[in-house]
């Protein structure tokens, strides 16, 4: 009995040390990346006339999204190198990349990062709907089931060339905001139009795992249970690796695919407008369409993050560590 108790104590002690080392590693890594990021920026002071000032102000505003993206891409590549992340491009990645052959552009969609709005735009760009169509009114089921991806057999022999020569962009979002939005959308509420029941396939699995029964039919899963479920170490089950909460780095693989522009959900309107201009399709698309099923989720929203224990927070940060570091997000 004494030996068993001692072993248990040692395991607890080792876990505490592991958590401490992890947190120190996160702090040091973020500090190094942040230092290098700010060191790379130079500030110049020049004398300009009032007329020039207005022109410069307008130009800087127009170029701001590109500047943010360039700095993010640089920091991300540094993180990929620092953490030695090299993921071979596979079918899962290709199946998340929409292609527009006419405009020679690729878009990697990430669920819960305005992907429905971007897919509606893609339907107009690729001629799936008429140019006069109000894309905001296109049914979501049609949006998510009618667009080809780079995984299509007709691109099988040209994938490498397309990835090299086409314009490529993606959008990302703070990991906590994204999974909170997914929880609110898929488990806290109910989408009766969806053909996939998250309460049945995911909610009941969570109930059985942590409660030993499914009496609620997956309809009252707590946020704490959800975070524990998706943050378990290892590869995880199909439900744990659902695209709505799988880390962005594993969906779009920016460590191996050189995206020309990486936007952030925090600057969605400004970044989206820049991308549409960059692609030369602003006149065709018009304004960026708003979501018809918005789930506002902020990391400081009371009643959610406060539910999480210290261990649950550490497990979540560990699972999404690469996203936090690669895209420069704070740890709350």
C-alpha positions in Angstrom: 0.0 0.0 0.0 2.8 2.3 0.8 4.5 1.7 -2.5 1.2 2.4 -4.4 0.6 5.6 -2.5 4.2 6.7 -3.1 3.8 6.0 -6.8 0.6 8.0 -6.9 2.2 10.9 -5.2 5.1 10.8 -7.6 2.7 10.8 -10.5 0.9 13.8 -9.1 4.2 15.5 -8.4 5.4 14.8 -12.0 2.2 16.2 -13.5 2.6 19.4 -11.5 6.1 19.7 -12.7 5.0 19.0 -16.3 2.3 21.7 -16.0 4.9 24.2 -14.6 7.4 23.4 -17.4 4.6 23.8 -20.0 3.6 27.2 -18.7 7.2 28.4 -18.6 7.7 27.1 -22.1 4.6 28.9 -23.4 5.8 32.2 -21.7 9.3 32.0 -23.0 8.2 31.0 -26.6 5.7 33.9 -26.7 8.2 36.3 -25.3 10.8 35.3 -28.0 8.3 35.5 -30.8 7.0 38.8 -29.6 10.5 40.3 -29.2 11.5 39.2 -32.7 8.3 40.5 -34.1 8.7 44.0 -32.6 12.4 44.1 -33.3 11.6 43.5 -37.0 9.5 46.7 -37.2 11.3 50.0 -37.9 9.9 53.5 -37.5 10.9 56.4 -39.7 10.1 60.0 -39.2 9.9 62.3 -42.2 8.6 65.8 -42.9 5.4 65.9 -45.1 2.9 68.5 -46.2 -0.8 68.4 -45.1 -1.8 67.2 -48.6 0.8 64.4 -48.4 -0.3 63.5 -44.9 -3.8 62.8 -46.2 -2.5 60.7 -49.0 -0.2 58.7 -46.7 -3.0 58.2 -44.2 -5.3 56.7 -46.9 -2.4 54.6 -48.3 -1.5 53.2 -44.9 -5.2 52.3 -44.2 -5.4 50.5 -47.6 -2.1 48.6 -46.9 -2.8 47.8 -43.2 -4.4 44.4 -43.8 -1.4 43.4 -46.0 1.1 44.7 -43.4 -0.7 42.7 -40.7 -0.8 39.6 -42.9 2.9 39.9 -43.8 3.9 40.2 -40.2 1.7 37.3 -39.2 3.1 35.1 -42.0 6.6 35.9 -40.9 5.9 35.1 -37.3 4.1 31.9 -38.2 6.9 30.6 -40.3 9.3 31.4 -37.5 7.1 29.4 -35.1 6.9 26.4 -37.6 10.7 26.4 -37.7 11.1 26.9 -33.9 8.8 24.0 -33.1 10.0 21.9 -36.1 6.5 21.6 -37.5 6.5 19.9 -40.9 3.2 18.3 -41.9 2.9 16.5 -45.2 0.0 17.9 -47.3 -2.7 15.3 -47.3 -6.3 14.8 -48.6 -7.8 16.4 -45.5 -6.0 19.6 -46.2 -6.9 19.5 -49.9 -10.5 18.9 -49.1 -10.6 22.2 -47.1 -9.2 24.2 -50.0 -11.8 25.7 -52.5 -10.5 26.5 -55.9 -11.5 29.2 -58.4 -9.8 28.3 -61.8 -11.0 31.5 -63.6 -9.4 33.8 -61.0 -6.6 31.4 -60.1 -7.2 31.6 -56.4 -7.4 29.1 -53.5 -9.3 29.6 -50.2 -8.8 27.3 -47.2 -12.0 27.4 -45.2 -12.0 27.0 -41.4 -15.4 26.4 -39.8 -16.4 29.1 -37.3 -14.2 31.7 -39.1 -16.8 33.2 -41.4 -16.5 30.3 -43.8 -20.2 30.3 -44.8 -19.9 33.9 -45.9 -16.7 33.1 -47.9 -18.4 30.1 -49.5 -21.3 32.3 -50.6 -18.8 34.6 -52.3 -17.2 31.5 -53.9 -20.5 30.5 -55.4 -20.6 33.8 -57.3 -17.0 33.8 -58.3 -17.2 30.3 -59.7 -20.5 30.8 -61.5 -22.5 28.4 -59.3 -25.1 31.2 -59.0 -26.0 34.1 -61.3 -24.0 37.4 -61.0 -27.2 39.2 -59.9 -27.9 36.8 -57.1 -28.1 38.2 -53.6 -25.6 35.8 -52.0 -26.8 36.6 -48.4 -30.0 34.7 -49.2 -28.4 31.5 -50.4 -29.4 28.5 -48.2 -26.6 27.3 -45.9 -27.1 23.7 -46.9 -26.5 24.5 -50.5 -23.5 26.6 -49.6 -21.8 23.7 -47.8 -22.6 21.1 -50.4 -22.0 22.6 -53.8 -18.4 23.8 -54.0 -15.5 21.8 -55.4 -12.2 21.5 -53.5 -8.7 20.8 -54.5 -9.3 17.1 -53.6 -11.4 16.8 -56.8 -10.1 14.0 -59.1 -9.7 16.4 -62.0 -6.9 18.3 -60.1 -5.1 15.1 -59.0 -2.2 15.6 -61.4 -1.9 19.4 -61.0 -2.2 19.9 -57.3 1.5 20.8 -56.8 1.5 23.3 -59.7 -1.8 24.9 -58.5 -0.5 25.2 -54.9 2.6 27.0 -56.3 1.1 29.3 -58.9 -2.4 30.3 -57.5 -3.1 33.0 -55.0 -3.9 31.5 -51.7 -5.5 32.9 -48.5 -7.1 31.7 -45.2 -8.5 33.2 -42.1 -8.0 32.3 -38.5 -9.6 33.1 -35.1 -8.6 33.0 -31.4 -8.8 29.3 -30.4 -11.0 30.0 -27.4 -13.4 32.3 -29.3 -13.6 29.7 -32.0 -14.4 26.7 -29.9 -16.8 28.7 -27.8 -18.7 29.7 -30.9 -18.8 26.0 -32.0 -20.1 25.0 -28.6 -22.9 27.6 -28.7 -23.8 26.7 -32.2 -23.6 22.9 -32.2 -24.3 21.9 -28.6 -25.9 24.7 -26.7 -28.4 25.5 -29.4 -29.9 23.3 -32.2 -29.7 23.7 -35.9 -32.8 21.8 -37.2 -31.8 22.4 -40.8 -28.6 20.4 -40.4 -28.4 16.8 -41.5 -25.9 16.0 -38.8 -27.0 16.0 -35.2 -24.2 17.2 -33.0 -26.3 16.4 -29.9 -26.7 12.8 -31.0 -23.2 12.2 -32.4 -21.1 14.3 -30.1 -23.2 15.4 -27.1 -24.2 11.8 -26.2 -20.6 10.6 -26.4 -19.6 13.4 -24.0 -22.4 12.5 -21.6 -21.5 8.8 -21.7 -17.8 9.5 -21.2 -18.2 11.8 -18.2 -21.6 10.8 -16.7 -21.9 7.1 -17.7 -25.4 7.6 -19.3 -27.1 9.6 -22.1 -30.3 10.5 -20.3 -30.3 14.1 -21.7 -29.7 12.9 -25.3 -26.7 15.1 -25.5 -28.7 18.3 -25.0 -27.2 19.6 -21.7 -23.5 19.1 -22.1 -21.6 21.7 -20.1 -18.8 23.8 -21.5 -16.4 22.3 -19.0 -17.3 18.8 -20.3 -16.9 19.9 -23.9 -13.5 21.4 -23.3 -12.3 18.3 -21.5 -13.5 16.2 -24.4 -11.8 18.1 -27.2 -8.6 18.7 -25.2 -7.7 15.1 -24.5 -4.1 14.4 -25.5 -3.4 12.2 -28.5 -4.9 11.9 -31.9 -8.5 11.7 -30.7 -11.7 10.2 -32.1 -13.6 11.4 -35.1 -15.8 13.4 -32.8 -12.9 15.0 -31.0 -11.3 15.9 -34.3 -14.4 17.5 -35.8 -13.5 20.3 -38.2 -15.5 22.9 -36.2 -12.9 22.7 -33.3 -9.9 21.0 -34.8 -6.8 23.4 -34.5 -6.5 25.6 -37.6 -2.9 24.6 -38.2 -4.2 21.0 -38.7 -6.9 22.1 -41.2 -5.0 24.5 -43.5 -1.4 23.4 -42.8 0.2 26.8 -43.3 3.5 25.4 -42.2 3.7 23.5 -45.5 1.4 25.6 -47.7 2.6 29.1 -48.3 -0.5 31.3 -48.1 -0.1 34.7 -49.6 -2.6 36.3 -47.2 -3.7 35.3 -43.7 -6.5 37.3 -42.2 -7.9 37.3 -38.7 -11.5 37.2 -37.6 -10.8 40.1 -35.3 -10.3 42.3 -38.4 -12.8 40.4 -40.6 -14.5 43.3 -42.4 -11.2 45.1 -43.2 -9.3 42.1 -44.1 -12.1 40.7 -46.3 -12.5 43.9 -48.2 -8.7 43.9 -48.8 -8.8 40.3 -50.2 -11.7 41.1 -52.5 -9.8 44.1 -53.9 -6.6 42.0 -54.1 -8.5 39.4 -56.2 -10.1 42.1 -58.3 -13.6 40.9 -57.6 -15.0 43.7 -55.4 -17.4 44.9 -58.2 -18.8 41.4 -58.7 -19.2 40.5 -55.0 -20.1 43.9 -53.4 -20.0 44.0 -49.6 -18.8 41.0 -47.6 -22.0 39.1 -46.6 -22.8 39.0 -42.9 -23.7 35.7 -41.2 -27.3 34.5 -41.0 -26.5 32.4 -37.9 -24.1 34.5 -35.8 -22.8 33.2 -32.5 -20.8 35.9 -30.8 -18.1 34.5 -28.7 -15.4 36.4 -26.8 -12.8 34.8 -24.6 -13.7 37.1 -21.7 -17.4 36.2 -21.8 -18.5 35.4 -18.3 -20.1 32.1 -17.6 -17.9 30.1 -19.9 -14.2 30.5 -19.2 -14.9 30.7 -15.5 -16.4 27.2 -15.7 -13.0 25.7 -16.5 -10.7 24.4 -13.8 -7.0 25.0 -13.8 -6.3 21.6 -15.3 -8.9 22.1 -18.0 -7.4 25.4 -19.0 -3.9 23.9 -19.2 -5.2 20.9 -21.2 -6.9 23.3 -23.6 -3.8 25.5 -24.0 -1.7 22.4 -24.6 -4.1 21.0 -27.3 -4.2 24.4 -29.2 -0.6 25.4 -28.4 0.4 25.5 -32.1 -2.5 27.8 -33.0 -1.7 30.2 -30.1 1.9 30.5 -31.1 1.6 30.3 -34.9 -1.0 33.0 -35.1 0.2 35.2 -32.2 -2.8 34.9 -29.9 -2.7 35.7 -26.2 -3.3 33.1 -23.6 -6.2 35.0 -22.0 
